[in-house]
Amino acid sequence: MPNPTPLQWIRQAARRLQLPDAQREARALLLAVLGRNIGWLYRQGDGPLLAAELERLQSALQRRADGEPLAYITGEKPFWDMRLAVSPHVLCPRPETELLVEACLEKLRDTKHPRVVDLGTGSGAIALALARSRPDARVLGTDTSRNALCLARENGRRWAPTVQWVQTGWLTGLRGPFQLIAANPPYIRADDPWLNSDGTRHEPRQALVAQQDGLADLATIIRQAPDRLAHDGWLILEHGHDQANAVRQALLATGLDAVECRRDLAGLPRVSLARRRG
């Protein structure tokens, strides 16, 4: 039996994956593994795959069928206007986090040369998106993980070389004032069944799970933030859809004001904002 063509392989792979967007994922796998683009696929996709190509593709397909995120297999993930390098040391950036970036840019609109920090930066997604959108900003990205920071620096060299990177936990050791503090910290409960869902179970638990029903890291950041915020500076946090009220109460308890919450594309409360009084 002859080897399948690329287009035939995509159809076969999609049937094996049985995912909501299986056809797209199979196509992305093929193009990434073969180092090709979509134009090549539709120009030359009717020729049989070589045995060595087929072996590499089947290995990648098995990894995806086992639940490994597509981004870890291809080595990159789109976010904002970038294609970020990712690895199992960091979370795969989610489209929902772009809502946080949009909120940050809105609050920085009238501030010249703002000083900004992205806490728990991971791949550097938030810090780099802000630096690219506001070239006048002084942007800092922090993480406790050395491996994550190595990846963030790699992405920074490609997408926004001005961003600085520091290894630390949340705001510990950082000196303000910052006009904006942003974070997408761990906020999932340790017993949440979502942690065993497709893709997620391969991501680093320390970047997903927080104690105290998922609120521990959010609470730490909220407690540390007021002393590092400039007057009229903003703290902007991503959190779980069922945590908005708890986050609001914690923000108000620290003396921050102008608290508001933004909803994601699914209509769920996802990002909370609070200001230090001027």
C-alpha positions as CSV (number, residue, x, y, z in Angstrom):
1,M,0.0,0.0,0.0
2,P,1.5,3.3,-1.0
3,N,2.3,6.0,1.5
4,P,-0.5,8.6,2.0
5,T,-0.2,12.0,0.5
6,P,-0.1,15.0,2.9
7,L,-3.8,15.7,2.3
8,Q,-4.7,12.0,2.9
9,W,-2.6,11.9,6.1
10,I,-4.4,15.0,7.4
11,R,-7.8,13.3,7.0
12,Q,-6.5,10.1,8.6
13,A,-4.9,12.0,11.5
14,A,-8.1,14.0,12.1
15,R,-10.2,10.8,12.4
16,R,-7.7,9.4,14.9
17,L,-7.7,12.6,17.0
18,Q,-11.4,12.9,17.2
19,L,-11.2,16.5,18.6
20,P,-13.5,19.4,17.9
21,D,-10.9,21.0,15.6
22,A,-9.1,17.9,14.5
23,Q,-8.7,18.8,10.9
24,R,-7.0,22.1,11.8
25,E,-4.8,20.4,14.4
26,A,-3.7,17.6,12.0
27,R,-2.8,20.2,9.3
28,A,-0.8,22.2,11.8
29,L,1.0,19.1,12.9
30,L,1.9,18.2,9.4
31,L,3.2,21.6,8.4
32,A,5.2,22.0,11.6
33,V,6.8,18.6,11.4
34,L,7.7,19.0,7.7
35,G,8.7,22.6,8.0
36,R,6.3,23.7,5.3
37,N,3.6,26.4,4.8
38,I,0.0,26.2,3.8
39,G,0.8,27.2,0.2
40,W,3.1,24.2,-0.2
41,L,0.4,21.9,1.0
42,Y,-2.1,22.9,-1.7
43,R,0.5,23.1,-4.4
44,Q,2.2,19.8,-3.8
45,G,0.0,18.0,-1.3
46,D,-0.9,15.2,-3.8
47,G,2.5,13.5,-3.7
48,P,3.1,10.6,-1.4
49,L,5.0,11.2,1.9
50,L,8.4,9.8,2.3
51,A,8.9,7.0,4.8
52,A,11.1,9.2,7.1
53,E,8.5,12.0,6.9
54,L,5.7,9.6,7.8
55,E,7.6,8.2,10.8
56,R,8.1,11.7,12.2
57,L,4.4,12.6,11.6
58,Q,3.2,9.4,13.3
59,S,5.4,10.2,16.3
60,A,3.9,13.7,16.6
61,L,0.4,12.4,16.1
62,Q,0.8,9.9,18.9
63,R,2.0,12.7,21.3
64,R,-1.1,14.7,20.4
65,A,-3.4,11.7,20.7
66,D,-1.9,11.2,24.2
67,G,-3.1,14.7,25.2
68,E,0.1,16.7,24.8
69,P,-0.8,20.3,23.7
70,L,-0.3,21.0,20.1
71,A,1.9,24.0,20.9
72,Y,4.4,21.8,22.8
73,I,4.7,19.6,19.7
74,T,5.0,22.4,17.2
75,G,7.1,24.5,19.6
76,E,5.1,27.7,19.3
77,K,1.8,29.3,20.0
78,P,0.2,32.4,18.5
79,F,-0.5,35.3,21.0
80,W,-1.3,38.9,20.2
81,D,0.7,39.7,17.1
82,M,3.4,37.1,17.8
83,R,4.2,33.4,17.5
84,L,5.8,32.6,20.8
85,A,8.2,29.7,21.5
86,V,6.7,27.5,24.2
87,S,7.8,24.3,26.1
88,P,6.5,22.1,28.9
89,H,8.2,24.6,31.3
90,V,5.4,27.2,30.6
91,L,1.7,27.4,30.1
92,C,0.5,27.7,26.5
93,P,-0.8,31.3,26.2
94,R,-4.6,31.4,26.0
95,P,-6.7,33.8,23.9
96,E,-8.5,34.8,27.1
97,T,-5.3,36.5,28.3
98,E,-5.4,38.9,25.4
99,L,-8.4,40.5,27.3
100,L,-5.9,41.3,30.1
101,V,-3.5,42.9,27.6
102,E,-6.4,45.0,26.2
103,A,-7.3,46.2,29.7
104,C,-3.7,47.1,30.5
105,L,-3.4,49.1,27.3
106,E,-6.6,50.9,28.0
107,K,-5.5,52.0,31.5
108,L,-2.1,53.1,30.2
109,R,-3.5,55.1,27.3
110,D,-2.9,58.5,28.9
111,T,0.4,57.6,30.7
112,K,3.7,58.5,29.1
113,H,6.7,56.2,29.6
114,P,4.9,53.9,32.1
115,R,6.8,51.5,34.2
116,V,5.1,48.1,33.9
117,V,5.6,44.6,35.5
118,D,4.2,41.3,34.3
119,L,4.3,38.8,37.3
120,G,4.7,35.1,36.6
121,T,5.5,35.9,32.9
122,G,6.0,32.3,31.7
123,S,6.6,32.5,28.0
124,G,6.7,36.3,28.3
125,A,3.4,36.7,26.5
126,I,1.9,39.6,28.5
127,A,5.1,41.5,28.9
128,L,6.0,41.2,25.2
129,A,2.5,42.2,24.0
130,L,2.6,45.3,26.2
131,A,6.1,46.2,25.1
132,R,5.2,45.8,21.4
133,S,2.0,47.9,21.8
134,R,3.7,50.6,23.9
135,P,7.3,51.0,22.8
136,D,7.7,53.9,25.3
137,A,7.0,51.6,28.2
138,R,9.6,50.2,30.5
139,V,8.5,46.6,30.9
140,L,9.7,44.0,33.3
141,G,8.8,40.3,33.3
142,T,9.3,38.1,36.4
143,D,9.1,34.4,37.2
144,T,10.3,32.0,39.8
145,S,11.2,29.4,37.2
146,R,14.7,29.8,35.6
147,N,13.5,27.6,32.6
148,A,10.5,29.8,32.0
149,L,12.7,33.0,32.1
150,C,15.1,31.4,29.6
151,L,12.2,30.9,27.2
152,A,10.9,34.4,27.9
153,R,14.3,35.8,27.1
154,E,14.4,33.8,23.8
155,N,11.0,35.2,22.9
156,G,12.1,38.7,24.0
157,R,15.1,38.7,21.7
158,R,12.8,38.0,18.7
159,W,9.7,40.2,19.6
160,A,10.6,42.9,22.1
161,P,14.3,43.2,23.1
162,T,13.7,46.0,25.5
163,V,11.9,43.9,28.0
164,Q,13.9,43.1,31.2
165,W,13.6,39.8,33.0
166,V,14.0,39.0,36.7
167,Q,13.8,35.8,38.7
168,T,11.6,36.4,41.7
169,G,8.3,35.4,43.3
170,W,5.6,37.9,42.5
171,L,6.6,41.3,43.8
172,T,9.2,40.1,46.3
173,G,12.4,42.2,46.0
174,L,10.9,44.6,43.4
175,R,10.9,48.3,44.0
176,G,8.2,50.6,42.7
177,P,6.6,52.6,41.7
178,F,4.9,50.9,38.8
179,Q,2.1,52.5,36.8
180,L,0.8,49.1,36.1
181,I,1.1,45.6,37.7
182,A,-0.3,42.7,35.6
183,A,-0.5,39.0,36.4
184,N,-2.1,35.8,35.2
185,P,-1.2,33.8,38.3
186,P,-2.1,30.2,39.1
187,Y,-5.8,30.2,40.2
188,I,-7.1,26.6,39.7
189,R,-8.1,24.5,42.7
190,A,-6.0,21.4,43.1
191,D,-9.1,19.1,42.8
192,D,-10.5,20.8,39.7
193,P,-11.3,18.1,37.1
194,W,-10.3,20.5,34.3
195,L,-6.7,19.7,35.2
196,N,-7.1,16.3,33.6
197,S,-8.6,17.7,30.4
198,D,-7.0,17.5,26.9
199,G,-3.7,19.3,26.8
200,T,-3.9,20.8,30.3
201,R,-2.7,17.7,32.1
202,H,0.7,18.1,30.4
203,E,1.2,21.7,31.5
204,P,3.2,22.6,34.6
205,R,1.1,22.3,37.7
206,Q,2.9,25.1,39.5
207,A,1.7,27.5,36.8
208,L,-1.9,26.4,37.2
209,V,-2.7,25.3,40.7
210,A,-3.0,27.5,43.8
211,Q,-3.9,26.7,47.4
212,Q,-6.9,28.1,49.2
213,D,-9.4,27.2,46.5
214,G,-7.1,28.7,43.9
215,L,-6.9,32.1,45.6
216,A,-3.6,31.9,47.4
217,D,-1.4,33.5,44.8
218,L,-4.0,36.1,43.8
219,A,-4.2,37.1,47.5
220,T,-0.4,37.4,47.8
221,I,-0.2,39.7,44.7
222,I,-3.1,41.8,46.0
223,R,-1.4,42.2,49.4
224,Q,1.9,43.2,47.9
225,A,0.7,45.5,45.1
226,P,-0.4,48.7,46.9
227,D,3.1,49.5,48.2
228,R,4.6,49.1,44.7
229,L,1.9,50.9,42.7
230,A,2.3,54.6,41.7
231,H,-0.5,57.0,42.6
232,D,-3.3,56.3,40.2
233,G,-1.5,53.1,39.1
234,W,-3.4,49.9,38.2
235,L,-3.4,46.3,39.3
236,I,-4.9,44.0,36.6
237,L,-5.4,40.3,37.3
238,E,-6.7,37.3,35.4
239,H,-8.7,34.8,37.5
240,G,-11.2,32.1,37.4
241,H,-14.8,32.9,36.4
242,D,-16.1,31.9,39.8
243,Q,-13.5,34.0,41.7
244,A,-14.5,37.5,40.7
245,N,-16.3,38.4,43.9
246,A,-13.5,37.0,46.2
247,V,-11.0,39.0,44.2
248,R,-13.1,42.1,44.4
249,Q,-13.4,41.9,48.1
250,A,-9.6,41.3,48.5
251,L,-8.9,44.3,46.3
252,L,-11.2,46.6,48.3
253,A,-9.7,45.3,51.6
254,T,-6.3,46.6,50.6
255,G,-7.6,50.1,50.0
256,L,-7.6,50.0,46.2
257,D,-10.5,51.5,44.5
258,A,-12.2,51.9,41.1
259,V,-12.6,48.1,41.0
260,E,-14.1,46.6,37.9
261,C,-14.3,43.3,36.1
262,R,-14.1,42.4,32.4
263,R,-15.8,39.4,30.8
264,D,-14.2,37.1,28.3
265,L,-15.7,36.1,24.9
266,A,-17.8,33.5,26.6
267,G,-19.3,36.2,28.8
268,L,-17.5,34.9,32.0
269,P,-15.9,37.3,34.5
270,R,-12.2,36.9,33.8
271,V,-10.1,40.0,34.5
272,S,-10.3,42.3,37.5
273,L,-8.8,45.8,37.7
274,A,-8.2,48.1,40.7
275,R,-6.5,51.5,41.1
276,R,-4.4,52.9,43.8
277,R,-5.9,56.3,44.8
278,G,-4.0,59.3,43.6
